[in-house]
Amino acid sequence: MTRHLVRRAAELPEPPFGQLGYRRTELVGEGDGSVHTGFGVCELRPDGRVPAHVHSYEESFHILDGTVVLDVPEGSHLLEEGDYGILPTGVPHAWRGAGDTVARWADMLAPVPRARYGHDTQAVRDLPARHPVRIDVRDPRTRSFGHFEPAQMDPSKQSQDLLAVSASMRTALLVYSGITVKMMVDGDLGAVASTMFMVQYAPDGVAGTHDHPFEETYYFLEGEADAVFDGETYRLGPGDCAWAGAGCVHGFANAGQGKLRWLETQAPQPPSRHSYRFTRDWEYLREALES
């Protein structure tokens, strides 16, 4: 049984834009054996739109480039590169094009949409197209959204001024063995089925082989990685995507001299204990018992 997949940017199909100026490239879905993860890259022309609808899954997003308007019952939001957020299950929403270029965003859908149920999406009555406002991460009324800047991955630049632009601990970094992690979407934002976060490796960054009781997706943004999935090694770079199912043994190393960065998702949300099962720990135990 295949427990992982790799999709390279150069080999991805380019679906045509629909009549409303929208298209989505599916990178992980039901046909890949995923149960908890739908992942793709969406594109919307400046004059395009996605009419109001609801899902039977939660949808997290991260704006990769361009500008787009998101309409929800509470109001309309102008989203730009670096913005991210969560749309809970059953929340009506619509997308509108904005700016002068095509907007691109990554979306994480959990659990995976099912083709036999119409991809678990239902059209609903149009939402008011109000004047869109920018996300204010300090405003509790927009607590389901956030904003990411690459500087937030640099521990030396975490000044009080930077920390003050968040109403929570979402600016906090986890730093270990040449790896920096910044949480974006989790239970603090209202997600219940998944997480989304940014990962950065220093030139000497390495994560030894391990597996999880959940699925992970990796969308590479900067640098090059040597990735291992169940004993198979891949060189991955910007625009490439990989998925590791539950139980897939995987690990990463920075293959370049600069920074390596990717967007990562997990579904379902990790348990409070035993989220990681490192190969090295069990090899250590085996050797200790044998001696």
N, C-alpha and C positions, 0 to 999 in steps of 0.2 A: 504494500500500500504506500502510495506517495504521500509523504508528510511535509513536503516543501515544494516551492516553485520559485523560479527566477524568471523575470521578464526584463529584457534589455531594451533601453530606450530606442536603439537603432532598429529594432525588430518589431516595435509595437505597431499595430494597425492604426490608421487614422480615419475614424468614422466620419462621415459627412455631417455638416451642421444640419439640424432639422429646420423645418419651416419657420420656427420661432427663434432661430439663431443660437440654439443650444446643442451641445454634444457632450458626451461623457465617454471616456476611454476606461473600460473596466480592466483593472489590473489583478484583482482577486475577487472571486465570486463563487456561487454555488457550484458551478461546473468544475471548479478546481478542487472540490472536496472540502471546502471551507464550510463550517457550521456557524461560526460566530462572527466572521469577518467578511464584509463587503468593502472594497477599497477601490477608488478610481480617481481620475483627474477630470474635472469638469471645465468646460470652456463656454463663455457666453459673450456674444458680440455686443458692442455698445448699444445697438438698437434691439437686442434680443430680450427674451423674457422666458421665465418658467412659471406658468400659472399656479395659483394656490393649490396646495395639496397637503395631505397628511400621510405619515408612514406608520407602520406597526413596528418600527425599530427606531432607535435613536441615531441621530446623524451628527457627527462632529466634522468640523471643517477647518481648513487653514488656507488663507489666501496666499497664493504663490506669487502672483503679479497682476497688475491691473486694478480696476475699481469696479465694484458691483454693489447693488442695493439689495438688502434683505428686508422683506416685509413680513412682520409677525403681528399678531393681534394687538400687542402693546405699542407698536410704532414701527417706523422704518429706519434702517441703519445703513449708513454709508460705510462700506468695508473696503479697506485698502491692503496692500501688501503687508504681511505680518500679522494681520488680525486673525483671530480664531474664535471658535465658540462651539456651543452644543445646542442642538434642537431636540428636545425630549420627544419621546414617542407620543404621537397624537397631536402635536402642536401644528396648527395650520401655518404655512409659510409659503412665500413666493420670492423669486429672484428677478431682478431687473438689471439690464445692462446700464453702464455709466462710463464716463470718461471717453477717451479717444481710441482705446485699443481693446483687444479681446481680454477679458478677465479670465484668470485660471485659478482654480482652487482644488486642493485635495479633499476628498471626503471619505470618512470612515463610517460604515453602516453596521450596526450591531443590534441583534443578530443578523445573519446574512439574509437579504431579500430572497424570496422563493418564487421561481417562475410560475409554479402551478397555482399560486395565489395572486397572480397579476403583479408580481414583484412587490407585494405588500404595500402598495401605494394607491391612494384614493383621491381623486379630484374633489375639491370643495369650493364653496362660494368665494368669489374674488374678495381679496382684502383691500382696504382703502390704501391708495398710493399716496401716502403722506410725504411731506418734505423730509428727506433723510438727514439724520444727524450722525456725527461721528461717535464711535465707541469711547466712553469715558470709563476706564478701568477702576476709577475710584468711586464711581457712582453705583450704589447698590442696586439701582434699577436696571443696570446692565451687567449684573453679576454673572450672567451666562456667557459672557464674552471676555476676551483678553487680547493682548497685543504682544508680539514677539519681535525683538531686535537682536541681531547676531551678537552685539556687545553684551547682552545678558548672559552669554556663555563664558565670558571672561571673568574669573573670580577677582582679578585685580581691579576691575572696573565697577564693582558693586558698591557704589557710593550711597550715602543717605538720600541724595537727590533722586537716584534711580529707584531705590527701594520705596520711596515715598509715593510713587505713581501707581501703587497697587494697594487695594484694600485687604489683601490677604498675604499668605506666605508663598504665593505663586512665583515671586521673584527669587525664592531660595534656590540654591544650587546643590546638587549632590555631586561631589567630586571624589574620584577614587581611581587609582592606577592609570592615570593619564586619560580618564574618561570624565566628561561633564554631562550631567543630565538636568534639564529644566522641564518640570511638569507644566503642561498646558491645560488639558482637559481631564478632569477626574471628578470624584465625588464632591469636591469643593465647588465646582461649577454646576453640579446637578446631574452629572453622568452617573448612570447606574449599571450599564452593561459594558463599558469600555473605558480606555484611557488613551490619551494622545500626548506625546511629549517630544522634545528635541534632544538629540544626542550628538555630542561632539567628542572626537578623539584627537588628542595631541599626537605628534609624530610617533611617539613611542607607546601609544595607547593600544592595549590588548585586552580582550575579554576571552578567558578560557572557555572551552566547550562546556555546554550546560543545556538543560531543557526545562520546560515549564508545563504546568497543567492548564495552559491556555494557549491561544493563538497569538502570534505576533506578525506585524507587517512592517517593512522598512522601505522608505522611499528616499533614495539618495539624492542629496542636494549639492554637495561640495566635496572635492577630494576623491580618493580611490581607496577601496577596501578589499582586503582578502577575506572572503567569507567562506565558512565551512558549514554545510548542512548535511547531516548524516553521512559524513565521510567524503562528500564531494566538495571540491574547492572551486570558488568563482572569484574573478576580479570584477568588482562592481563600481560604477561611477555615476555621475549626475544623470538623473532621469531613469535610472534602473530601479527596479522594484523587486523585493523578495518577500516571501511569506513562509513562516515556519508554523506548522500545525502543532497541536499538543503532543509532546513526546519527541519532537524532532530535536536531535542533539546538534547544537550550532555554536559558533564562536566567530569573533571578528578581530582583525588587526588592521591598523592604518598602513596602507601599502605605499603611501607617498611621504614627502618631506614636509607638507603643510597640514592644514587642518582637514579633518574628515568630519562631515556632518550629515545627519539624516533625520527625517521625521519618522517616528515610530508609534505604532499603536498596539494595544493589547485588548483582547476580548476572550472570555469575560474578564472583569476586573480581577487582578491578582488577589489570592487569599492573603490573610494577614501573616501567615507563616508558611514556610516550605514553598515559596514561589519559585526558587531557583534550586536546581539539582545539578551541582557541578561535578563533572567527570573526575576532576582531581581529588575531590574529597573521598569519593568511593574507592579510587585507586589507592589513596593513602591508607584507608581502612583495610583494604585487602592485603596490602604489604605489611601492615602492622600485625594482622592476624597470622600471616604466614611466618613472621619472624618470632 
